[in-house]
């Protein structure tokens, strides 16, 4: 820290925390979007009905296996995206918490250092000042 010649820019840490909070907010929106805005209702890509395949109003014989495969792939990708976004939220939240703790620790260390320096200056100033005048002049100032 300061004794090693390093100085921490607390305003830069504040800026990182603000940016992390914005990212976490955006991830919250992304989490909601992956859960609700990617919903694909059953049969949206076509469905097999009584041995016939239906797509957009047209009917033909057989199963529409591609629609089933696409629906399954969509569900798998949706689950994967939800897991990725949840993981990102967790990582960002953890990083934000640790950044806030580091900011607080550096702020406390800076305050302790400042108090130690100012406290040492006050002690040396008051001790050197007490040797100049003796007895009655010091007492007369306290009565004013």
C-alpha positions as CSV (number, residue, x, y, z in Angstrom):
1,X,0.0,0.0,0.0
2,X,1.3,3.5,0.7
3,X,4.4,2.2,2.5
4,X,5.4,0.3,-0.6
5,X,4.9,3.3,-2.8
6,X,1.5,2.3,-4.1
7,X,-1.6,4.4,-4.1
8,X,-5.1,3.0,-4.7
9,X,-7.5,5.2,-6.7
10,X,-10.7,4.8,-4.7
11,X,-12.7,6.8,-7.4
12,X,-11.6,4.2,-9.9
13,X,-12.9,1.4,-7.6
14,X,-16.2,3.3,-7.3
15,X,-16.5,3.5,-11.0
16,X,-15.9,-0.3,-11.3
17,X,-18.6,-0.9,-8.7
18,X,-21.1,1.3,-10.6
19,X,-20.3,-0.5,-13.9
20,X,-20.6,-3.9,-12.3
21,X,-24.0,-2.9,-10.9
22,X,-25.1,-1.9,-14.4
23,X,-23.9,-5.2,-15.8
24,X,-25.7,-7.1,-13.1
25,X,-28.9,-5.1,-13.9
26,X,-28.5,-6.0,-17.6
27,X,-28.0,-9.6,-16.7
28,X,-31.2,-9.6,-14.7
29,X,-33.0,-8.5,-17.8
30,X,-31.2,-11.2,-19.8
31,X,-32.2,-13.8,-17.3
32,X,-35.8,-12.8,-17.5
33,X,-35.6,-12.8,-21.3
34,X,-34.1,-16.2,-21.5
35,X,-36.8,-17.6,-19.3
36,X,-39.9,-15.9,-20.8
37,X,-39.1,-14.3,-24.1
38,X,-37.7,-17.5,-25.6
39,X,-40.7,-19.6,-24.9
40,X,-41.7,-21.8,-27.8
41,X,-45.2,-23.3,-27.5
42,X,-45.7,-26.9,-28.4
43,X,-46.4,-27.4,-32.1
44,X,-45.1,-23.9,-33.0
45,X,-42.8,-25.5,-35.6
46,X,-45.4,-28.0,-36.8
47,X,-46.8,-31.2,-35.3
48,X,-47.7,-34.7,-36.2
49,X,-51.5,-35.2,-35.8
50,X,-53.0,-38.7,-36.3
51,X,-50.3,-39.8,-38.6
52,X,-50.4,-36.6,-40.6
53,X,-47.9,-33.7,-40.5
54,X,-49.3,-30.2,-40.2
55,X,-47.3,-27.0,-40.9
56,X,-49.0,-23.7,-41.3
57,X,-52.3,-25.1,-42.3
58,X,-51.1,-27.6,-44.9
59,X,-51.4,-31.3,-44.2
60,X,-49.3,-34.2,-45.6
61,X,-48.8,-37.8,-44.6
62,X,-46.2,-38.9,-42.1
63,X,-44.4,-37.4,-39.1
64,X,-42.7,-34.1,-39.1
65,X,-39.5,-35.3,-37.4
66,X,-37.6,-32.1,-38.1
67,X,-40.1,-30.0,-36.0
68,X,-39.7,-32.4,-33.1
69,X,-35.9,-32.2,-33.4
70,X,-36.0,-28.4,-33.6
71,X,-38.3,-28.1,-30.7
72,X,-36.0,-30.4,-28.7
73,X,-32.9,-28.5,-29.7
74,X,-34.6,-25.2,-28.8
75,X,-35.4,-26.6,-25.3
76,X,-31.9,-27.7,-24.8
77,X,-30.4,-24.4,-25.9
78,X,-32.9,-22.5,-23.7
79,X,-31.8,-24.5,-20.7
80,X,-28.2,-23.9,-21.6
81,X,-28.6,-20.2,-22.0
82,X,-30.5,-19.9,-18.7
83,X,-27.6,-21.7,-17.0
84,X,-25.0,-19.5,-18.6
85,X,-26.8,-16.3,-17.6
86,X,-27.3,-17.6,-14.1
87,X,-23.6,-18.4,-13.9
88,X,-22.6,-14.9,-15.2
89,X,-24.9,-13.3,-12.6
90,X,-23.3,-15.3,-9.9
91,X,-19.7,-14.4,-11.0
92,X,-20.5,-10.7,-11.4
93,X,-22.2,-10.6,-8.1
94,X,-19.2,-12.3,-6.4
95,X,-16.8,-9.9,-8.2
96,X,-18.9,-6.9,-7.2
97,X,-19.0,-8.0,-3.5
98,X,-15.3,-8.6,-3.4
99,X,-14.7,-5.2,-5.1
100,X,-16.9,-3.4,-2.6
101,X,-15.0,-5.2,0.3
102,X,-11.6,-4.2,-1.2
103,X,-12.8,-0.6,-1.6
104,X,-13.9,-0.5,2.0
105,X,-10.6,-2.0,3.2
106,X,-8.6,0.5,1.2
107,X,-10.8,3.4,2.4
108,X,-10.3,2.2,6.0
109,X,-6.5,1.9,5.6
110,X,-6.4,5.3,4.0
111,X,-8.3,6.8,7.0
112,X,-6.1,5.0,9.5
113,X,-3.0,6.3,7.8
114,X,-4.4,9.8,7.7
115,X,-5.3,9.6,11.3
116,X,-1.9,8.3,12.3
117,X,-0.1,11.1,10.4
118,X,-2.4,13.8,11.7
119,X,-2.4,12.4,15.2
120,X,1.4,12.3,15.2
121,X,1.5,15.9,14.0
122,X,-0.9,17.1,16.7
123,X,1.2,15.4,19.4
124,X,4.5,16.9,18.2
125,X,2.9,20.3,17.7
126,X,1.3,20.4,21.2
127,X,4.5,19.1,22.9
128,X,6.7,21.7,21.2
129,X,4.2,24.5,21.9
130,X,4.0,23.6,25.6
131,X,7.8,24.3,26.1
132,X,7.6,27.9,25.0
133,X,5.4,29.4,27.7
134,X,5.3,28.2,31.3
135,X,2.8,28.5,34.0
136,X,0.8,31.7,34.1
137,X,0.6,32.5,30.3
138,X,-0.9,29.1,29.5
139,X,-3.4,29.5,32.3
140,X,-4.4,32.9,31.2
141,X,-5.4,31.7,27.7
142,X,-7.7,29.1,29.1
143,X,-9.7,31.7,31.0
144,X,-10.5,33.7,27.8
